[in-house]
Amino acid sequence: MAYLGDTSQMLVDTTDVFTTHQKFATPDDVVKWARDVGDANKVGIIITRSDKKNGIRGRNDKLILGCDKGGKYDSSESSTTSASKKCNCPFKIRAAPSTDGSGWKVQERGSRTELQHLLQLLDDAKYVSWNRRKDDGSDVLSDIFWAHPDSIKLLNLFPIVLVMDCTYKTNKYRQPLLEIAGITSTNMTFAVGFAYMESEKTDNYHWALGKLKQLITKQDIFPRVILTDREFALMNAIKDIFPHTTNMLCTWHIIKNVNARCTVQIPKDMKQKVKNLWRDVVQSPDEVEYQQRLNAFQQACVNSSNFVEYVNNTWLAPHKEQFVEAWTNRVMHLGNTTTNRVESAHWRLKKMLEHSKGDLCKCLEGMNDNIRLEVDKIKKSFQKSFYYTEKTHSSPFFQYLRNFVSRAAMTLISDEMERIDIVGTNKNLCGCKLRSTCELPCACELSGYTTSGVPIPLDSVHGHWKKLTMEEPLEDDTEDGYELDMSNAMEAIWTRFRSLDIVGKRALKSKVFELAYPASSSLCPPPEKIKTRGGVKNKNKGKAPKGYDVYRDPSYFEHVEREYGDSQGTSKRLCTQQSQTSQKELSQPSQKQQSQPSQKQLSQMSKKLTSQKYLGQFPDHMHPHIVDIADVLEDGNCGFRAVASLLGYTEEGWSIVRRELDEELRNNNNLYEKLFRQDLQVVRDSLVATRWFTIPAMGYLVANRYNVVLVTLGKPSKTFFPMMTSYSSSARFFCIGFVNGNHWVPVNMSKGFPLPEVTADWKKFCSHEAKSWMSNLNGRLQYWNLLNPPVKPLSGVMSVE
């Protein structure tokens, strides 16, 4: 709305003329555009607020423009009749930088409420959305679900495996966010839908999953597998809405929870053995092997009856079919046994949002930007499968699959072919895991094709892996269009409308108007912070209240904090106190200084102190290239914390990094068997237990998992290029430094800094495509050698924390 004229006091809707999808290079360009449009429509534009991002939580770049007739009229302002008079005009435009860095974008909200604006944004972007009000008869929002049109396409193309999990601290109302993710044929993750819920009760999940089901266009399509944590309310809703779907539980969380119990209930000299035996139980390939491994596990814990009782009653008796491989390998889970994908999506979203003080419109903006980037990457991965052939896929055995099957599928088959010499055509030796979990030819099938000298048939590959485009329209199973016909419903509305009195007609009209004009909705946001966990008291922690569907099993960190107290929090407080003391000694403000240092100044001083503390431990010739050195908590996870910080997760994302590296190790097991040889189990254990960050093992895993160049500074310094992908000019360079003989820290380097040598094993086992990293970055490698003579090549696993 904007004010027009000096005497008429007329308010007119200017939404259309000020609506644009144009991106602007600078805030000045936004102001110029708005004033040009305002001049053409007789609206005077002024800047009402301009903020710059300054490091303070919640303070970001933004520009708010308003009408020069905004604000309340002040009769004392002027006595002349020609003076401009304010009339409280609600016109308002908000501009902010796009999170993808493509420029500034404009949103006009005007007099709309937050939820009116949210519903209009969803409608403008063609989202499919549903919402419901609290059951107390008010207009207060209870739950809202939305899905992007591209997400709906991807869901109907790739419905086989879905991953679900709730996250928190994404909005100022503290409503939990249920995020649902899927997996494409190119093994990429995509967002399916989002639901903000009043609480995590079965009713809320039941409603959200019911809306998810409505996104699927054909009745015979349903998820084969839904991966979750052990959250009873969600699990109950899955049983009701998707009765034919297998609900698998995240093995990573289960192993962590059991290991946490093991830490406090098993004698010290037996802890590692019990943890290894438990992992063996989870990875049992069949029921016979499961029973044998379970017996060994229970025998090792014979003197710890409480621990055995916990494992049996909490996990094995009620849930073994949902996480032990002897059962989960019978279903098509596409190699996914953890909720890692959706938890990584949580981190990406929170990185976009930057803080938890925003409203639902801000959340939608972050989600929308994430989805756009996701879809762009997915489309590029489809094109690569069409037009690019990896060396390992150029064999005549793949001739029927090339350009028809994703490269991800062919890589799985290529890795499986390495087992042919061991298993031959023997199904018992083979186990047929790839066939049952991915619907791809397993080793014994491939052995038959190689023996016969015939290429792998296209029909031996499941249709999931053959879908390499999003351009085809959605399919449905409606034959005559009756299901989508609204004529009878519209006629019924008119008939009812004509039969009502004036009050009834107003009520019905308002309901219809909310559907036709989302910005007219009377829906209100939650007026207070939501209690998301339903009030489980501390004294009941770890025990499921009877008949209480909101209960979830405590997470790993909750087990440890319960047994040992909040030691990490204590460490953080001590670190903060020491840091503040050091900062005080460094700055010593004079008596003339009346104000305390800003958050940005404190951060800069902290980095300066850290850099001075650690700089001397790195090679002298690298000092000019080090911008600054950060620090992370010294708790046995510092290497993972350093990597998490560089990834943008913040250092508290260290557990996500551990999990992703564990997944990398399992997904490319054949490569790492060659690379780590007899140390493979040591590396595997270090990712499950709270063990140290080892080099070079973790260097290979980090570079391969995140497709980054990882540089370690210390004794010795090394460069780790990705081993399975070709050189990319847009690749990120991460640097971590080893200090004090037991601690890793993230190091910020200047552009083009020298690169230390790579390991001999990298040169030996990298793919043909990966060698392009060395050829393209040879100048930076040579630059290091000029400054510092090369040292003896590094191999094997070395503990460095």
C-alpha positions in Angstrom: 0.0 0.0 0.0 1.1 3.6 -0.7 -0.4 7.0 -0.1 -1.3 9.1 -3.2 -2.2 12.7 -3.3 -2.0 15.5 -0.6 -5.7 15.9 0.2 -7.5 12.7 -0.7 -5.7 10.5 1.8 -6.1 7.6 -0.6 -4.3 4.3 0.0 -3.7 2.2 -3.1 -2.1 -1.3 -3.6 1.3 -0.9 -5.3 2.4 -4.5 -4.8 2.5 -5.3 -8.4 4.7 -2.4 -9.6 7.2 -2.9 -6.8 7.4 -6.7 -7.3 10.6 -7.8 -9.1 12.8 -10.8 -9.3 15.7 -8.7 -10.5 19.0 -8.9 -8.6 20.9 -5.7 -7.9 24.7 -5.3 -7.6 24.6 -2.8 -4.7 22.2 -1.2 -2.2 22.4 2.1 -4.2 21.1 0.2 -7.2 18.1 -0.9 -5.2 17.4 2.6 -4.0 17.6 4.0 -7.6 15.3 1.3 -9.0 12.7 1.9 -6.2 12.8 5.7 -6.6 12.4 5.4 -10.4 9.3 3.1 -9.9 8.0 5.4 -7.2 8.3 8.5 -9.4 6.4 6.7 -12.2 3.6 5.8 -9.7 3.6 9.0 -7.6 5.2 7.4 -4.5 8.0 9.2 -2.7 10.6 6.7 -1.6 12.9 7.2 1.4 15.4 5.1 3.3 13.9 4.2 6.7 16.7 1.8 7.9 20.1 0.6 6.7 22.1 -2.0 8.5 25.5 -3.5 7.9 26.8 -6.9 9.0 29.2 -6.3 11.8 29.8 -9.6 13.5 27.1 -9.1 16.2 24.7 -12.0 16.4 21.5 -11.2 14.4 22.9 -8.1 12.7 23.1 -8.5 8.9 23.2 -6.4 5.7 19.8 -5.1 4.9 18.0 -2.0 3.5 14.4 -1.0 4.3 12.7 1.6 2.2 9.4 3.3 3.0 7.0 6.0 1.7 7.7 9.6 2.6 4.1 9.7 3.9 4.9 7.0 6.4 4.6 7.7 10.2 2.0 9.5 12.2 0.9 13.0 11.2 2.2 15.8 13.5 0.0 18.9 13.5 2.8 21.0 14.9 5.1 20.1 12.1 4.0 23.0 9.9 1.3 25.6 9.8 1.3 25.8 6.0 -1.3 24.1 3.9 1.2 23.1 1.3 3.4 21.0 3.7 3.5 17.3 3.2 1.4 15.5 5.8 2.2 12.0 7.0 -0.7 9.6 7.0 0.8 6.4 8.5 1.3 4.9 5.0 2.2 1.2 5.5 4.3 1.0 2.4 7.6 -0.9 3.0 10.3 -2.6 0.9 13.0 -4.8 2.4 16.2 -5.5 0.4 19.0 -7.9 1.5 21.9 -9.7 -0.2 21.1 -13.2 -1.6 22.7 -15.9 0.4 24.2 -17.3 -2.8 26.1 -14.1 -3.5 24.3 -13.2 -6.7 23.3 -9.7 -5.7 20.7 -7.9 -3.6 17.0 -8.9 -3.9 13.8 -7.0 -3.0 10.8 -8.1 -1.0 7.7 -5.9 -0.5 5.8 -6.8 2.6 3.7 -3.6 3.2 1.0 -4.0 5.7 0.9 -7.8 5.5 1.4 -9.8 8.7 4.2 -12.3 8.8 2.1 -15.3 7.9 0.2 -13.4 5.2 3.5 -12.5 3.7 4.8 -16.1 4.1 1.7 -17.6 2.4 2.0 -15.1 -0.4 5.7 -16.0 -0.9 4.8 -19.7 -1.0 2.1 -19.0 -3.5 4.3 -16.8 -5.7 7.0 -19.4 -5.9 4.4 -22.2 -6.6 5.2 -24.1 -3.5 2.6 -26.7 -2.4 1.7 -25.9 1.2 -0.7 -26.8 4.0 -1.3 -25.4 7.4 -3.6 -26.0 10.4 -4.6 -23.9 13.4 -4.5 -24.8 17.0 -7.5 -26.8 18.1 -8.5 -24.2 20.6 -10.6 -22.4 18.0 -8.0 -19.5 17.6 -6.2 -18.4 14.4 -2.8 -19.3 15.9 -0.6 -21.5 13.7 -0.1 -25.0 14.9 1.7 -26.8 12.0 2.7 -25.8 8.5 4.2 -28.0 5.7 5.6 -26.8 2.4 7.4 -28.3 -0.6 9.1 -26.7 -3.6 7.8 -27.7 -7.1 11.3 -29.1 -8.0 11.4 -31.1 -4.8 8.0 -32.6 -5.7 9.3 -33.7 -9.1 12.4 -35.2 -7.5 10.3 -37.0 -4.9 8.2 -38.7 -7.6 11.3 -39.6 -9.6 13.3 -40.9 -6.6 10.9 -42.0 -3.8 12.8 -45.2 -2.8 14.7 -43.9 0.3 13.7 -40.9 2.5 15.6 -39.6 5.5 13.8 -37.7 8.2 14.9 -35.8 11.3 13.9 -32.8 13.4 16.2 -29.9 14.1 15.9 -26.9 16.3 17.0 -23.2 16.6 15.9 -22.2 13.1 13.3 -19.7 14.1 12.4 -17.3 16.9 9.3 -19.3 17.9 11.5 -22.3 18.7 9.2 -24.6 16.7 10.9 -27.9 15.7 11.5 -28.3 12.0 11.0 -31.7 10.4 13.2 -31.9 7.4 12.7 -34.7 4.8 15.5 -35.6 2.3 15.7 -38.0 -0.7 18.5 -39.5 -2.8 18.9 -39.1 -6.6 20.2 -41.6 -9.1 23.5 -39.7 -9.0 23.7 -40.3 -5.2 23.0 -36.6 -4.4 20.7 -35.4 -1.6 17.6 -33.3 -2.3 15.1 -31.6 0.0 11.7 -33.1 -0.2 9.7 -31.0 2.2 9.7 -29.1 5.5 7.2 -29.0 8.3 7.2 -26.6 11.3 5.3 -28.3 14.0 3.8 -27.2 17.3 5.5 -30.2 19.1 6.9 -33.6 18.3 3.9 -35.7 19.1 2.5 -38.5 17.0 -0.4 -36.3 15.9 1.9 -33.6 14.6 4.0 -36.2 12.7 0.9 -38.0 11.5 -0.4 -34.7 10.0 3.0 -33.8 8.4 3.5 -37.3 6.9 0.0 -37.3 5.6 0.8 -34.1 3.6 4.0 -35.7 2.4 2.0 -38.7 1.0 -0.2 -36.3 -0.9 2.9 -35.1 -2.8 3.2 -38.6 -4.5 1.2 -38.6 -7.7 0.8 -42.4 -8.2 -0.9 -44.7 -5.7 1.5 -47.6 -6.3 4.5 -45.4 -5.4 5.7 -45.3 -1.8 9.1 -45.2 -0.1 10.9 -48.5 0.3 12.8 -47.2 3.3 12.5 -44.3 5.7 15.6 -43.6 7.8 15.1 -42.0 11.2 16.5 -41.8 14.7 14.7 -43.8 17.4 12.0 -41.2 17.9 8.8 -43.1 18.9 6.3 -40.5 17.8 7.8 -40.3 14.3 8.1 -44.1 14.1 4.4 -44.5 15.1 3.3 -42.1 12.4 5.4 -43.9 9.8 3.6 -47.2 10.6 0.2 -45.5 10.1 0.9 -43.4 7.0 3.4 -45.7 5.2 2.5 -49.3 6.4 4.4 -51.0 3.6 7.6 -49.0 4.2 10.6 -50.3 6.2 11.6 -47.9 9.0 15.3 -48.2 9.5 17.2 -46.6 12.4 20.4 -44.6 12.2 23.3 -47.0 12.9 25.7 -44.2 13.7 23.5 -42.9 16.6 22.9 -46.4 17.9 26.6 -47.3 17.9 27.4 -43.9 19.6 24.7 -44.4 22.3 25.9 -48.0 23.1 29.6 -46.9 23.1 28.7 -44.1 25.5 27.1 -46.6 27.9 30.2 -48.8 27.4 32.5 -46.0 28.4 30.9 -45.8 31.9 29.8 -49.4 32.5 32.6 -51.6 31.1 36.1 -52.0 32.7 38.8 -49.9 31.1 40.8 -52.8 29.8 37.7 -54.2 28.0 36.1 -51.1 26.6 37.7 -51.1 23.1 37.1 -54.8 22.7 33.4 -54.5 23.6 33.0 -51.5 21.3 34.5 -53.5 18.4 32.4 -56.5 19.2 29.2 -54.3 19.2 30.1 -52.9 15.8 30.6 -56.4 14.5 27.1 -57.3 15.8 25.6 -54.4 13.9 27.4 -55.4 10.7 26.5 -59.1 10.9 25.9 -60.2 7.3 23.3 -62.9 8.1 21.3 -64.3 11.0 23.7 -67.2 11.7 26.7 -64.8 11.9 24.6 -62.4 14.0 23.9 -65.0 16.6 27.6 -66.0 16.8 28.8 -62.4 17.1 26.1 -61.7 19.7 27.3 -64.6 21.7 30.8 -63.3 21.6 29.7 -59.8 22.6 27.6 -61.1 25.5 30.5 -63.3 26.7 32.8 -60.3 26.8 30.3 -58.4 28.9 29.5 -61.3 31.2 30.4 -59.3 34.3 28.4 -56.2 33.2 24.8 -57.4 33.4 23.3 -53.9 33.4 25.1 -53.0 30.2 23.9 -56.2 28.5 20.4 -55.6 29.7 20.4 -52.1 28.3 21.6 -53.3 24.9 19.1 -56.1 24.7 16.1 -54.3 26.0 16.7 -50.9 24.4 18.0 -52.0 21.0 18.2 -55.7 20.0 14.9 -57.1 21.2 12.6 -54.3 19.9 14.7 -53.0 16.9 17.3 -55.3 15.6 15.5 -55.7 12.3 15.7 -52.0 11.8 19.5 -51.6 12.1 21.4 -54.9 12.0 22.7 -55.6 8.5 21.4 -59.2 8.6 18.0 -57.7 8.2 18.5 -54.3 6.7 20.5 -55.7 3.8 17.3 -57.4 2.6 15.7 -54.1 1.6 16.7 -51.5 -1.0 18.2 -48.7 1.1 20.7 -47.6 -1.6 23.6 -47.9 0.8 22.1 -45.5 3.3 22.1 -46.7 7.0 22.4 -43.3 8.8 20.5 -40.0 9.0 23.7 -38.3 8.0 22.2 -36.8 4.8 19.4 -34.9 6.5 21.6 -33.8 9.4 24.1 -32.3 6.9 21.1 -30.6 5.4 20.3 -29.1 8.8 23.8 -27.6 9.0 23.6 -26.1 5.5 20.3 -24.5 6.3 21.5 -23.1 9.6 24.6 -21.7 7.9 22.2 -19.9 5.5 20.1 -18.6 8.3 23.1 -17.5 10.4 21.1 -17.2 13.6 17.8 -18.4 15.2 16.1 -15.1 15.6 14.4 -14.9 12.2 10.7 -15.4 11.4 9.3 -18.1 9.1 9.7 -15.8 6.0 13.5 -15.7 6.7 13.5 -19.5 7.1 11.7 -19.9 3.7 14.2 -17.6 2.1 17.1 -19.8 3.3 15.4 -23.0 2.3 14.6 -21.6 -1.2 18.2 -20.6 -1.8 19.4 -24.0 -0.7 17.0 -25.8 -2.9 18.0 -23.7 -5.9 21.6 -24.5 -5.4 20.8 -28.2 -4.8 18.7 -28.5 -8.0 21.4 -26.8 -10.1 24.0 -29.4 -8.8 21.7 -32.3 -9.4 21.0 -31.2 -13.0 24.8 -30.9 -13.6 25.3 -34.4 -12.2 22.7 -35.7 -14.7 24.6 -34.1 -17.5 27.9 -35.6 -16.4 26.3 -39.1 -16.6 25.2 -38.3 -20.1 28.3 -36.8 -21.5 31.3 -37.8 -19.4 32.8 -41.3 -19.1 35.2 -42.2 -16.3 38.2 -44.4 -17.2 36.9 -47.3 -15.1 33.6 -47.2 -17.0 35.2 -47.4 -20.5 35.4 -51.2 -20.4 33.3 -53.0 -23.0 31.4 -54.6 -20.1 29.7 -51.2 -19.5 28.8 -50.4 -23.1 25.1 -51.0 -22.6 25.1 -48.8 -19.5 27.1 -45.8 -20.6 24.8 -42.7 -21.1 21.8 -44.7 -19.8 22.8 -45.3 -16.2 24.2 -42.8 -13.7 28.0 -42.7 -13.1 27.3 -43.4 -9.4 25.7 -46.7 -10.3 28.5 -47.7 -12.6 31.1 -46.8 -9.9 29.3 -49.2 -7.5 29.3 -51.9 -10.1 33.0 -51.2 -11.0 33.9 -51.5 -7.3 31.9 -54.8 -7.0 33.8 -56.3 -10.0 36.9 -56.4 -7.8 35.3 -59.1 -5.8 34.8 -61.5 -8.7 38.1 -63.3 -8.3 37.2 -64.0 -4.7 33.5 -65.1 -4.9 33.1 -66.3 -8.5 29.5 -67.4 -9.2 29.1 -68.7 -5.6 26.0 -66.8 -4.2 26.8 -67.8 -0.6 30.3 -66.3 -0.8 28.9 -63.3 -2.6 26.1 -62.5 -0.2 24.5 -60.5 -3.0 24.4 -57.3 -0.9 24.6 -54.9 -3.9 21.7 -56.7 -5.5 19.5 -56.6 -2.5 20.4 -53.1 -1.2 20.8 -51.2 -4.6 19.2 -53.5 -7.2 22.5 -53.6 -9.1 24.4 -56.7 -10.4 26.4 -58.2 -7.6 29.8 -60.0 -7.8 28.3 -63.5 -8.6 26.1 -62.0 -11.4 29.0 -60.0 -12.8 31.2 -63.2 -12.8 28.7 -64.8 -15.0 28.8 -62.0 -17.5 32.6 -61.9 -17.6 32.8 -65.6 -18.0 30.4 -65.5 -20.9 32.1 -62.5 -22.4 28.9 -60.4 -22.6 28.4 -56.8 -21.5 26.3 -56.0 -18.4 22.6 -55.9 -19.6 20.7 -52.7 -19.1 17.8 -54.5 -17.6 19.9 -55.8 -14.7 20.0 -52.3 -13.4 17.0 -50.9 -11.4 15.1 -48.0 -12.9 16.1 -45.7 -10.1 19.6 -45.5 -11.6 18.4 -44.8 -15.1 16.5 -41.5 -14.4 18.8 -38.7 -15.5 16.5 -35.8 -16.2 13.9 -33.6 -14.4 12.3 -32.3 -17.6 9.6 -34.9 -18.0 6.1 -34.0 -16.6 4.8 -35.7 -13.4 3.0 -38.9 -14.1 -0.3 -39.8 -12.4 -2.7 -42.7 -12.5 -5.9 -40.7 -13.0 -7.6 -42.0 -16.1 -10.5 -39.6 -16.7 -9.4 -36.6 -14.6 -12.3 -37.1 -12.2 -10.0 -37.0 -9.2 -8.9 -33.5 -10.2 -12.3 -32.2 -11.2 -13.5 -29.3 -9.0 -16.8 -28.4 -10.7 -19.0 -30.3 -8.2 -17.1 -28.8 -5.3 -17.4 -25.3 -6.6 -21.1 -25.7 -7.2 -21.5 -27.0 -3.7 -19.8 -23.9 -2.3 -22.1 -21.6 -4.3 -25.2 -23.6 -3.2 -24.1 -23.4 0.4 -23.2 -19.7 0.1 -26.7 -18.8 -1.2 -28.4 -20.6 1.6 -26.5 -18.8 4.4 -27.4 -15.7 6.3 -25.2 -12.6 6.2 -22.9 -13.8 9.0 -22.5 -17.3 7.5 -21.7 -15.7 4.1 -19.0 -13.6 5.5 -17.4 -16.6 7.3 -17.5 -18.7 4.1 -16.2 -15.9 2.0 -13.2 -15.4 4.3 -12.3 -19.1 4.0 -12.5 -19.0 0.2 -10.5 -15.8 0.1 -7.7 -17.3 2.1 -7.4 -20.0 -0.6 -7.6 -17.5 -3.5 -5.7 -14.7 -1.9 -3.1 -16.0 0.6 -2.2 -12.5 1.7 -5.7 -12.1 3.2 -5.2 -15.0 5.7 -6.1 -14.4 9.4 -3.5 -17.0 10.5 -1.2 -15.8 13.3 2.2 -17.0 14.4 2.8 -18.7 17.7 2.6 -16.0 20.4 5.2 -17.5 22.7 8.2 -19.9 22.6 7.2 -23.5 22.0 8.1 -26.3 24.5 9.4 -28.7 21.9 10.2 -31.8 24.0 6.9 -32.0 25.9 8.3 -31.6 29.3 10.3 -34.8 30.1 11.7 -34.1 33.5 15.4 -34.5 34.3 14.7 -37.2 36.8 13.2 -39.3 34.0 16.1 -38.7 31.7 16.9 -42.0 29.9 13.5 -43.6 30.9 10.5 -43.6 28.6 7.4 -42.3 30.4 4.5 -44.7 30.1 2.2 -43.9 27.2 4.3 -40.9 26.3 4.9 -40.7 22.5 7.2 -37.7 22.6 10.1 -39.6 24.2 13.3 -40.1 22.3 16.4 -42.0 23.3 19.0 -39.7 24.7 21.8 -38.8 22.3 25.5 -39.6 22.8 26.4 -36.3 24.4 23.5 -36.6 26.9 24.7 -40.0 28.1 28.2 -38.5 28.7 26.9 -35.4 30.4 24.7 -37.4 32.7 27.6 -39.6 33.8 30.3 -37.1 34.0 28.6 -33.7 34.2 28.9 -30.9 31.7 32.7 -31.2 31.4 32.7 -29.7 27.9 30.7 -26.8 29.0 33.0 -26.3 32.0 36.0 -26.4 29.6 34.4 -23.8 27.4 33.7 -21.5 30.4 37.3 -21.9 31.5 38.6 -21.2 28.0 36.3 -18.1 27.8 37.6 -16.8 31.2 41.2 -17.3 30.2 40.5 -15.7 26.8 38.9 -12.7 28.4 41.7 -12.3 30.9 44.3 -12.4 28.1 42.3 -9.9 26.1 42.1 -7.6 29.1 45.9 -7.8 29.6 46.4 -7.1 25.9 44.2 -4.1 25.5 44.3 -2.4 29.0 42.0 0.5 28.0 43.0 3.9 29.3 40.8 5.9 31.6 39.5 7.9 28.7 38.0 4.8 27.1 34.5 4.5 28.4 33.1 1.6 26.3 34.0 -2.1 26.2 35.5 -3.7 23.0 32.9 -4.8 20.4 32.3 -8.4 19.6 34.3 -8.0 16.4 37.2 -6.4 18.2 37.2 -9.2 20.8 37.2 -11.8 17.9 40.1 -10.0 16.2 42.1 -9.8 19.4 41.5 -13.5 20.1 42.7 -14.5 16.7 45.8 -12.2 17.1 46.6 -13.9 20.4 46.2 -17.4 18.9 48.3 -16.5 15.9 51.1 -15.2 18.1 50.8 -18.3 20.2 51.1 -20.9 17.4 52.8 -19.1 14.5 56.3 -20.2 15.5 55.4 -23.9 15.3 54.8 -23.7 11.5 57.6 -23.6 8.8 59.2 -20.2 8.7 58.7 -19.8 4.9 54.9 -20.1 5.4 54.6 -17.2 7.9 54.0 -14.5 5.2 51.2 -16.6 3.8 49.3 -17.1 7.1 46.4 -14.6 7.5 45.4 -15.8 11.0 45.0 -18.9 13.1 41.8 -19.8 15.0 41.5 -22.2 17.9 39.1 -25.0 18.8 38.3 -26.9 22.0 41.0 -29.4 23.1 38.8 -32.4 23.8 40.2 -35.3 21.7 38.1 -34.1 18.7 40.1 -31.0 17.8 41.1 -32.3 14.3 37.4 -32.9 13.5 36.5 -29.6 15.0 39.0 -27.8 12.8 37.6 -29.4 9.7 34.0 -28.7 10.7 35.0 -25.0 11.3 36.5 -24.8 7.8 33.4 -26.4 6.3 31.2 -23.8 7.8 29.5 -26.1 10.3 31.2 -24.3 13.2 33.4 -26.4 15.4 30.3 -27.9 17.1 29.7 -29.8 13.9 32.6 -32.1 14.6 30.3 -35.1 15.1 28.8 -34.6 11.7 32.4 -34.6 10.2 33.2 -37.9 12.0 30.0 -39.4 10.6 30.6 -38.2 7.1 34.1 -39.5 7.1 32.9 -42.9 8.4 30.4 -43.0 5.5 33.2 -42.1 3.1 35.3 -45.0 4.4 32.4 -47.5 4.0 31.2 -46.2 0.6 34.7 -46.5 -1.0 36.0 -49.5 1.0 37.9 -51.0 -1.9 40.1 -47.9 -2.3 40.8 -47.6 1.4 41.6 -51.3 1.8 44.5 -50.7 -0.7 45.4 -47.3 0.8 45.4 -48.2 4.6 46.2 -52.0 4.2 46.7 -53.5 7.7 45.7 -50.2 9.4 42.2 -50.1 7.9 40.5 -51.3 11.1 42.5 -48.7 13.2 41.2 -45.9 10.9 37.6 -47.3 11.1 37.7 -47.5 14.9 39.1 -43.9 15.2 35.9 -42.6 13.4 33.5 -44.5 15.7 35.2 -44.1 19.1 36.4 -40.8 20.4 39.9 -41.3 19.0 42.5 -39.0 17.5 42.7 -37.3 14.1 45.4 -39.3 12.3 47.5 -38.2 9.4 47.7 -39.2 6.6 44.5 -41.3 6.9 42.2 -38.5 7.8 43.8 -36.3 5.1 42.7 -38.7 2.4 39.2 -39.1 3.8 38.6 -35.3 4.2 39.9 -34.5 0.6 37.8 -37.3 -1.0 34.6 -36.7 1.0 34.4 -32.9 0.5 36.4 -32.7 -2.8 38.7 -30.2 -1.2 42.5 -29.7 -1.1 43.6 -30.3 2.5 47.0 -29.0 3.6 48.4 -29.9 7.0 51.1 -27.7 8.5 53.5 -29.3 11.0 56.1 -32.1 11.0 55.8 -33.1 8.3 53.6 -30.8 6.2 51.5 -32.5 3.4 49.0 -31.8 0.7 46.0 -34.1 0.1 44.2 -33.8 -3.2 41.0 -35.7 -4.0 41.8 -39.1 -5.3 38.7 -39.9 -7.5 37.8 -36.6 -9.2 39.5 -34.4 -11.7 40.9 -30.9 -11.0 38.4 -28.1 -10.5 39.5 -24.4 -10.6 36.7 -23.6 -8.0 37.9 -26.1 -5.5 38.3 -25.0 -1.9 41.7 -25.1 0.0 41.6 -26.1 3.6 44.6 -25.7 5.9 44.9 -27.1 9.4 48.0 -26.9 11.7 49.4 -29.3 14.2 50.7 -27.6 17.4 52.0 -28.4 20.8 52.5 -32.1 19.7 48.8 -32.9 20.4 46.4 -30.3 19.0 44.9 -29.3 15.6 43.9 -25.7 14.7 42.3 -24.2 11.5 44.6 -21.9 9.7 43.4 -19.1 7.3 45.9 -18.8 4.4 46.4 -16.1 1.7 45.4 -16.9 -1.9 47.9 -18.9 -3.9 50.0 -20.1 -0.9 52.7 -22.7 -1.5 51.6 -26.4 -1.3 53.8 -29.0 0.4 54.4 -32.4 -1.3 51.7 -35.1 -1.7 52.2 -38.6 -0.2 53.7 -41.5 -2.2 50.5 -43.5 -1.6 48.4 -40.7 -3.1 50.4 -40.9 -6.3 50.2 -44.7 -6.3 46.4 -45.1 -5.7 44.8 -42.0 -7.2 42.6 -42.3 -10.3 43.8 -41.2 -13.7 41.5 -38.2 -13.6 42.8 -37.1 -10.2 46.4 -36.7 -11.5 45.2 -33.4 -13.1 45.3 -31.9 -9.6 49.1 -32.2 -9.6 49.5 -31.0 -13.1 47.4 -27.9 -12.6 48.8 -27.0 -9.2 52.4 -28.0 -10.0 53.6 -24.4 -9.8 52.5 -24.1 -6.2 54.1 -27.5 -5.3 57.4 -26.3 -6.9 57.1 -23.0 -5.0 57.2 -24.9 -1.7 60.2 -27.0 -2.9 62.1 -23.8 -3.7 61.4 -22.4 -0.2 61.9 -25.7 1.6 63.6 -28.9 0.4 61.3 -32.0 0.2 61.3 -34.5 3.0 61.1 -38.3 3.0 57.7 -39.5 1.7 55.1 -40.3 4.4 53.1 -43.6 4.4 51.0 -45.6 6.9 49.0 -44.2 9.8 50.5 -41.8 12.3 48.8 -40.7 15.5 49.1 -37.0 15.9 46.8 -35.8 18.6 
